[in-house]
Amino acid sequence: MAQEKKTYPAEFKRRMVELVRAGRSPKELAKEFEPSANTIRKWATQADIDEGLRADGLPTAERNELRELRRENKQLKLEREILGKAAA
């Protein structure tokens, strides 16, 4: 059975990123707190991208916009398909 994805408050994520930047390793933070080391590492990487410190990914705002556009595009394709079948 698949595990449910646990969400963490933004403040908690921000604090984890601050601790990583202060020199604590994601592995030791994972032992002390609940998220995995990989999750904490991803949060730190995404924070660096959002703040312009890295250029190897999409900022969160663009990622969210892309997700919304893909969802809208999927819906429009479905509607067009339904209209095409109705007209035929």
Buried (B, 14 or more C-beta within 10 A) or exposed (E): EEEEEEEBEEEBBEBBBEBBEEEBEBEEBBEEBEBEBEBBBBBBBBBBBBEEEEEEEEBEEEBEEEEEEEEEEEEEEEEEEEEEEEEE
